[in-house]
C-alpha cells in the first residue's frame, strides 16, 4: 500500500498572487491532495474558492468538516476556523483561540498534518507578515516531510519566508516560477 | 508515528480512558486531532514536568480536573456571532414561534453565555421574552458560573455592538448593559428568562421538548458516530415543526434524522416536518 501524501500551502499577505500564478501550471493528474491555508478576512470563502477554481482544471473546493481528503483535489481552508487533518485523512474544523493572531492558523494545519502524513507531507510557506507556519514547518521536518519556502526576494512581504529560513530546516527555497515544476515533479504520475 | 507536540497519541488515549473511568466524562467520540492539540496546549500552559505528573493530577485532583475540562473543550464565543444567522432568528424563526403560549429554547453548548444573552435581547425586542425560557447547557460547570454572572469584557462591546447592528438590531446596544470597571453587566431582566445547567451531550438524555434548539460549533469537535447520536438526541427533544440551528460549517445532511427535516433558506437551520 502506498503512503498517503499531501501538499499544504500556507500564506498570508502577498500570497494570493503567487497562487494565481502557480495553480494554472499544475498538472491535472496529481497523485496527492493540495490543501491551501491563507489568512484572510472573515466571510470571503466562496469568493476565494471561485477565484482559484477559475485558474486550474483541478477540482477546487472549500474543506468540509469530516470530509475524506482525495488525491488530485485542491481544498481551501474556510475562514475563521482552524483546519486540522485527522489520522484517517479527513478534515476537522476547530473554532478555538487564534494562533499567531490568525484563524485559520497555518501552524495548526501543518502540525496536525505532520502527525497524519509523516514522510508523505510537503509544506510550502509563502509570502506573509507574521511567523505563522514556521513552527508547523519544524514539525513537518521532524516528521520526515519536505519543507519548502518561497524565496524572500520574490515575496511581496518577506517576513514569513525569512523567519522560516531562519528558524526551520528548509528543504528548498523556491522562486515563484519554479514552484509549479517542483510540485508537478512530486507526482509519481509524471 | 511522528508527534508534532509534547503529547503522543498513546498518551491521549490513556488520558481519555482515565477521565472516563475516574470522572465519568466520555471523550472517546471526540475528533482526535483537535483534542490532542487541546491536551498538548493545556500541558504546555500548565507547565507540567512530565506526562506522569499531568496524568496524576488529572485523575486525583478534582479542582484540577475542572480546569482540565475547561481547557480541553473550546470556549471561544461571542455575541451575535454570524450576524446573518441572528437576522434570520429575528426576522423569521422567532416571530413564527409567537403562536405558542410558551416558548422553550435549548441552547446546547452555551459556554460563557454570550449566545444566550444575544437571543434574549432579540426575544425582548420582539416582545416575546416574557413568555420564553432559554435552557442554556454546557458540559463544563466553570463556564456556566461565568455565564450566570451576565458580565462580559467591556473591551468586546464595540465588536458586539457592530454584530448587533449587522444582525438587524436598531436600539442603542449600550442600553442593555452598564459598565463596571472592565466589565459590561447585562440587564438582569434578560437573565431572568435563562436557566443554566450542566448537560453532557455525550451521556445525558433528553430533558424536555423544545420549539428551537441551537447547537452551534459544538458538533465539529465530535466524530461522525457521536454527531449522529447527538442529532438523534436533538430530534427526540424537538417538537414537530420546531427548528434546529447548527454552526455555519455543520450539517444534518447524511445523518439518520435528515429525512424528517427541511432546510430553512440557505442558513444552517432545519425545521422538523414529521414526527
Interface residues (C-beta under 8 A of the other chain):
Chain A: X64 X65 X66 X78 X81 X82 X84 X85 X86 X87 X92 X93 X94 X95 X96 X97 X108 X111 X112 X114 X115 X116 X118 X136 X139 X142 X143 X144
Chain B: X1 X2 X3 X4 X5 X9 X31 X32 X33 X34 X36 X37 X38 X74 X76 X217 X220 X221 X223 X224 X227 X247 X249 X250
